[in-house]
């Protein structure tokens, strides 16, 4: 999920603001924490672009480094991290057995349970830049440096299709995007669904092909994909939303008989879409919540980027615009907020491939724990709270106002009511209580799921 969780990148002040925003408007129990960790590859080097892609499932995360060294230099790699109860640590490095220079293995990653999928859209099995995806199944003894269990390709793969630009897996189904496939015109794009055979994952071609009913040349449908249970979301970064070339995303619901060649069940667009927003550049789906990012959105700055949250209506997915919109608290021009995002329950993983901690574009990834967050005080940790925890606009009124500015005031409270030497959610709760008391009523508002 995209959002202000990127604030943890630098220094104490961003950590403070992010913790306050994630934990919400009321003081949590004394044991509550705003957990964040920076994930770094043990063999990281400049230009690895570690964090180009991220995925998380339970206590395991996978991070792609498409410029990293695999079997050969610059072929790309991916890394498995596991949470050990205290912190996240690298457990294994994944590479392609047939990796070649500039394959871009790691441009996309996804993990579900004991299975990870890694895309390499510059692999050349079906011609230059035709692309491939690789399946890795965790060995009985745990994740280790290994090469793939199986390789996935498109039966109609062709030169420059870029199959593998995006990947996602949920249970026994994997979805792979080919943003430059030409079924509906040059680079209109498509996505492929793969269902695990009864005997386990093997080298195979697709079970079904997914396309947009209104697909057109240069839509780049398949630039991003996400699947959760029986629903998939596919991004088309230059598809027509509310404005030509603003970008769109498509929802596919599995038919009762299983995945078949099909077009979408619903279409998602941004209410404020503009040309070159690249809405659909990254998508993530978890249960009833979908997040679609627009890295070229200009609110508030040129190409600073935005994230759009869609909550599934009671009757099911329908063509719709967003439930809420969010931007980074510290957004700057060309930040491209939301380059890669992943949700798994209460855990959020965000990649920053341009981070320079270990050399130019060495990259980082950040993981955040939103468990137990009840921003709207309805007694539940639900989709609404995840929405609120994403942004400085935690009361979802789309305005960074006094409610949010209170988060920067400092250590004025603690578990016992007195300052405790830590600027945290207790301070935010005290400030909001004081503000609401002075202003009367509840100016900070609430969010209804």
N, C-alpha and C positions, 0 to 999 in steps of 0.2 A: 504494500500500500504506500502510495506516495504521500508526502506531507512534511510537516515541520520536524519530523524525526530526524531529518538531515541536520538539524541545528546542533547535534552532538559532535559535529565534525571538528570544531575548533574551540578550545578554551573553556573557562569556567562559566562565563555568562551564558553562552548558548546551552550548556548543560543545564543550568538553572532554568532557563525559559522552557526548554523541552520537557524537563521533568514536571514543571508546574502545569504545562499544557496537557501532558499525557495523563496526569493524575486527576485533573478536573477541578471543579469549583469547591468541593467540600473536603475538609481534612479527612484523610483515610485512616485506617487503623495504624497503630504505631509500627507494625511490621511491614506496612506497604512500602514499596520501593519503585523508583523509576529506573529500571534496569537497562543498561546499554553496554555493548561491547564492540570494540573494533576488531574485525577479522583481517588478518594479514597472512599471506603465504610465507612459509618458512624460507623459500628460495626466491622471494620476490626481487625483481629487477626493474630498472627503468624501462618504460614502454611495454611492460607486460599487459597493461590495461586490465589488471585484476579488478573485478567488480563490474565489468561490462555487462554481465548477466548474473542474476542471483535467484535462488529458490530456497524455500525452507519447508520442512515437514517435521513437526514435533521438535525433537531435540537435535535434529540433523540439518545442516545447511550445506548447499553447494554453491560455489562461486566460480564463474568462468573468467579465464584470462586468455583472450584470443591471441595475444601477442607473446604469450609465454612459451617456454621451451617444452616440447613434448618429446616424441620419439626423435625428432630432429629440431634444430633451432627454428623458432618462430612458427612452429606448426600449431601451437596453441595447447592449452591444458585447462583442467578444471580441478577444484579442490573440495574435498569433503571435510566439514568441521562438525564436531559434536560438543554439545554442552555437557560438562562433567559434574554439574551441580553447583559449580562456583563460577566457571568461565568457559568460553568457547575455545577449543583447541583443534588444530589441524590433525586429521586422522589419516587422510590418504590423498594421493594425487592421481587423477584420471587422465589417461592419454589414449589416443587412437592407435591401434596396432599398425595401421597403414598410413599414419600421419605423414604429411609432406609439407614442405615450406609453404607458408601463406595459406594453409587450408582454413584458417580461422576457426579451428576447433575451440569451442568455449564461447562462441558468439552468443549462444543461447544455452540455458541449462534449466532443468526441472527435476524435482525429486518428489516421490510419493512413497512413503513407507520404506521398503528395502530396494527400491528401483530408482535409478537416476537416468535421465536422458540428456545427451549433450549434442548440440547442433554444430555442424561445420559446413557452412553454406558455400565455401570455396573449394570443397572437395570435388574431384573431377571424374567420378565414376561414369557419369552419363554425359560427359563433355565438360568443357571449361566452365567452372562456377555452377555446375548442375546441383551440387550439394548433397549432403548425407546427414543422417542422425545416428547416434550410437547409444545403445542401451547397456547399462551396467547394473548387474544384480549383485547385491551384497553377499559375499561368501558367508558360510556358516560361522566362521570365527570372527566376522566383523569386517568393516571396510579396510582394504589395503590397497597400496599402489598395484594397479592392475590395468590390463586393457579390457576392452569391451566384451560383453556377452553376445551381443547381436548388433547388426547394422541394418538400419531402415532406409529404404530408398523409394522413390516414386516410380510406378510402372511406366509412366509417360514422361519421365525426367528428360530434360533437354538442356542444351547450353544456356547458361546465364539464368536458369530458373531460381537459383539461390534457395533451394530446398534446404531447410535447416536453419534459416534465418531466425526462426522462433520455434520453441518446443514447449510442450507441457504434458504432464502425465498425472492421471488420477486413477488409482486402482489398476485395472487391467487395460486401460485405454490411454494411448498416447496420441497427441495431435502435433503435427509438424506443419509450419507455414512455409510457403514458397512464394515470396512476395513478387517475383518477376515471372511467374508462370503466365502464359498468354492466352488462356481459354476464352477470355472476354475482351481481348485486345492486348496489345503489347504492354507487358508488365501490369496487367490487371490483377494478377495474383490469385492464389488458391491455398487451401489447407487440406491436409490429409489425416484421416483417422486410422489408427492401427489398433486392432484388438488382439491382445495376447492369445496365442494359440493354446489349446488345452495342455500341451506338453511343456509350455514355457516359452520365453522369448527366443526367437531365432531370426536369422537374416530373412527379411521379408519385404514385400511391397504392401501398399495400403489396403485396408478393408473398405474404405469409402473416401470420397472426395467431396469437400465442402466449398461452395462458391457463393458469391453474392448475386441475388436476382437482378440487381441493377449495376453489376460490375461493368467497369469501363477501363479503357487504356490508362495506364499510369496511376491506378488506384492504390497499388501496392497492398492489396488485401492479403493478409497473412504476415504482415510485418511484425505482428505480435499475436500470440495465442495464449489462452488459458482454459483449462478444463477442470471442473469440479463435479464429481459424481456424474450426472447425466446431462450436464449443461456445458457448452463451450462458448467462449467469447473470442471473436477474431477481430483484430484491428486492421483498418485500411487507412493509412496515414494521409493519403491524398484523395480519399473518396469524398463524394459530395455529401456533406452534412447539411447544415442550414445555409452554407455558402459554398460555392464551388471550390474544391481542393482544400476545404477546411479539415477534412478527416472525419471518419465515422467508425463505428464498431458494430458488429453483428452478433446476435445471440442465436445459437443452435441448440435445440432441445432434442435429445435422442428419441427417435420414434419408438413405439411399443415393441416393434420387431427387431430393434437393434440399429446400429449405425449403417446408413446407406448413403449413396450419392444424393445430395440434397442442397437446397438453398436455405436461407435463414428463417428463423421463427419470429425474430424481431430485430429492430435496428435502433442503436443508441447514438444520439448526437448531442453536441453541446449547444445550449440555448444561445450562447454568445459566440458561436463559431465564426472564425474569420479565415481568409485564405492564408495558407502556410502555417496554420496553428499546429499541424501534425497531430491532431487528436487521434488517438489510437496507436500512438508510438509504443506504449506499453500498456498492457491490460493484466488485471489479476482478478480472480473470481474465487470466492469462498462462501459457500452456502448461499444466502440470499443477498449477498453484498458483492457488487462489482465496482472496480476502480479502473478508470481509463485516464491516462495522462495525455497532456498536450504540451510537448516540450517547447513548441514555438509560440505558445500563447504569450501575449504582451501585457498581461496584467500581473503586477503593476509596471514591470519594466520590459523592454524589448527582449523577447525570447527568454524571459525569466522562467516561464513554464507554470502550468497549473495542473491540478488533479481534480477529476470529476467523479463523484460518488453516485452510484445508482443502487437503490434498494428495490428489490423485486416486489411488485405490487401483490396484493393478497391473491388475486386471480391468476397470477403467473406473469412471465415476462411478456411485455408488449413494446411496440415502438414508442420511444419516450425520450425526453431530455433528462438531465441530471436531477438528482435529489438535492445535492449541495455541491459547491465548488470551493476549492482550497488552494492557497498559495503558500510559499515559504515565508516565514517571518523575516528571514535575512536574505530574501531573494535579491539578486543583482542581475543586470543585463547579461544575457547569454548564459545564464546558469543552467538552462535546460532542465529544470526541476522535474524529476520523475523519469530519468533515463531508464531505470530498471527497478521493478518493485515486485514483491511477493508477499502474500498473506497465508498464514496457516493458523487458524484459530485466533488466539490472542497475540501471536508472534508476527512481527513485521520485519522484513529484511529489505534494505535499500542499498543499491550499489552506487559507487561514485568512481567511475573508471578514470576520471581526470585528476583524482587526488594525487598530490605530489610528495607524500610522506617519505617515500623511499626512492625518490628520483622522479623526473618529469613523467606524468601519466602512469606512475607505478600502480596507482589505484588502491582503494579501500572499500570495505563493505561494513554496514552497521546493522546490528540486530537490536530490536526493542521489544520489551515485554509489556503488553497492555492488560495482563490478567488482573481481574478484580477491579478494573476501572469502572466507575459508575458516575459518569459526568453529569447525567441528567437526574440523578437521585431517584430513579424509579425502582431501585432494589435489584436491578439486573445488570450484568455486564453483557451488553448486547451490541448489535450493529450500530445503534445510535452513538454509543460511547466510543467506538472505534472511529466513527466519523468525526466526533468532536475532538478526539485526541490527536487527529491529524494536523490540526491547524491552530494558528493563533486565534482564530475565530471560534473559540470553544463553545460559545452560546449559539452558534449557527445563525447569526443575524446578518452575516456577510459583511460586517463592518468591524474593523479593529478599533474598538472603543475603550472606554474606561474599564470595562470588565477585563479586557485583555491587558491593558497597560498596568493593571494592579500587579501583574506577575513580575514586574521588574523592581518592586519597591524594597525588597530585602528581608532580613530576618527580624520579624516582629512577633512571631509566635512559635509554639512547639507543642508536643503532645500534652503538656500540662498547662498550656496557655501562655507560658512565658517564653521569651527568646531562647532557643536551644543551640545557637551557634551554627545552625544549618539552614540555608535558604531552601525551603521545600514547599510541599503542598499545604502544610499547616499555615504557612504565611499567606498563601493565596486565599485559603479559606477565610482567614481572619480579615483580610482586606476586603473580600467580597461581602462578608457579613456587615462590615462597617459601612461600605458603600451602599448596600441595599437598605440599611437602617436609616442612613441620612437621606437617601433619595426617596425612600418610601416604596412599598410594594416590592417588586422583583424586576428591576430594570435589566438584569442580566439574562432573564428569560430561561427557558428550558427547551429541550429537543424531544420531540415525540418520534418514536421509531416509525 
